[in-house]
C-alpha cells in the first residue's frame, strides 16, 4: 500500500504549499486574467504571439482596474 501526498488528487490550482498556503498555478492565473476580457486561453495565446496586441490588452486591463478601484 503506497502513501499519498496531501492534495495529490486535487487540481494543480487548488494544491497547498508546504507551509499550508494555497498554491495558484500560472495557468489558473492566466485564465483568471483573461476572463476579465472574455477571452479563452487559446485566444490569449494568439494575442501573446503578437507583442503589440498583447501590450494593448495589458494596458486596457490596467485601465479597467484603475476605473474599478475608483468606483
Backbone torsions as a table, in degrees:
resi	resn	phi	psi	omega
1	UNK	NA	124.2	-179.5
2	UNK	-95.3	149.7	178.3
3	UNK	-88.1	146.5	177.9
4	UNK	-104.8	149.1	177.6
5	UNK	-79.3	149.4	176.5
6	UNK	-58.5	132.9	178.7
7	UNK	77.9	9.6	-176.2
8	UNK	-61.1	-32.3	-176.1
9	UNK	-96.9	3.5	178.1
10	UNK	-85.0	150.1	173.7
11	UNK	-59.5	154.2	-175.4
12	UNK	-54.1	-39.5	-175.7
13	UNK	-74.5	-6.6	178.7
14	UNK	-108.3	-0.3	-177.2
15	UNK	-69.7	156.8	-177.7
16	UNK	-109.5	138.5	179.3
17	UNK	-72.5	176.4	-179.9
18	UNK	-60.5	-26.5	-179.5
19	UNK	-91.0	2.6	177.1
20	UNK	91.7	3.0	178.8
21	UNK	-87.5	145.0	177.4
22	UNK	-62.3	141.8	178.9
23	UNK	-108.1	126.2	177.1
24	UNK	-107.5	124.6	-179.7
25	UNK	-75.3	161.7	179.0
26	UNK	-64.2	-32.4	-179.4
27	UNK	-69.2	-40.8	177.7
28	UNK	-64.8	-38.9	177.0
29	UNK	-63.9	-43.4	-179.8
30	UNK	-63.8	-44.5	178.9
31	UNK	-61.1	-41.7	179.4
32	UNK	-64.0	-46.1	-179.9
33	UNK	-63.8	-41.6	-179.6
34	UNK	-70.0	-27.1	-179.2
35	UNK	-63.9	-27.7	176.9
36	UNK	-63.7	-25.2	-180.0
37	UNK	-103.6	8.2	-177.4
38	UNK	56.3	44.8	180.0
39	UNK	-118.3	147.1	174.5
40	UNK	-88.5	170.9	177.3
41	UNK	-62.1	-37.1	-179.7
42	UNK	-63.4	-45.4	178.6
43	UNK	-67.6	-38.1	177.4
44	UNK	-62.7	-38.4	177.9
45	UNK	-64.8	-42.2	177.8
46	UNK	-62.5	-41.3	178.3
47	UNK	-65.2	-38.5	-178.7
48	UNK	-64.9	-25.7	179.0
49	UNK	-72.7	-20.1	176.9
50	UNK	-107.9	104.3	-172.5
51	UNK	-56.9	-42.3	-178.7
52	UNK	-63.3	-46.6	178.6
53	UNK	-63.2	-38.4	-179.7
54	UNK	-64.7	-41.5	178.6
55	UNK	-65.9	-37.7	176.0
56	UNK	-63.1	-42.0	178.1
57	UNK	-63.1	-44.1	179.9
58	UNK	-64.2	-41.3	179.6
59	UNK	-65.6	-41.9	179.7
60	UNK	-66.1	-35.1	176.9
61	UNK	-65.7	-38.7	178.4
62	UNK	-66.3	-39.1	178.7
63	UNK	-65.5	-42.8	178.3
64	UNK	-60.5	-41.0	179.8
65	UNK	-64.9	-39.0	179.1
66	UNK	-65.9	-41.9	-180.0
67	UNK	-64.5	-44.5	-179.4
68	UNK	-65.9	-33.9	179.9
69	UNK	-67.8	-31.7	-178.9
70	UNK	-77.0	-18.9	-177.4
71	UNK	-82.5	NA	NA
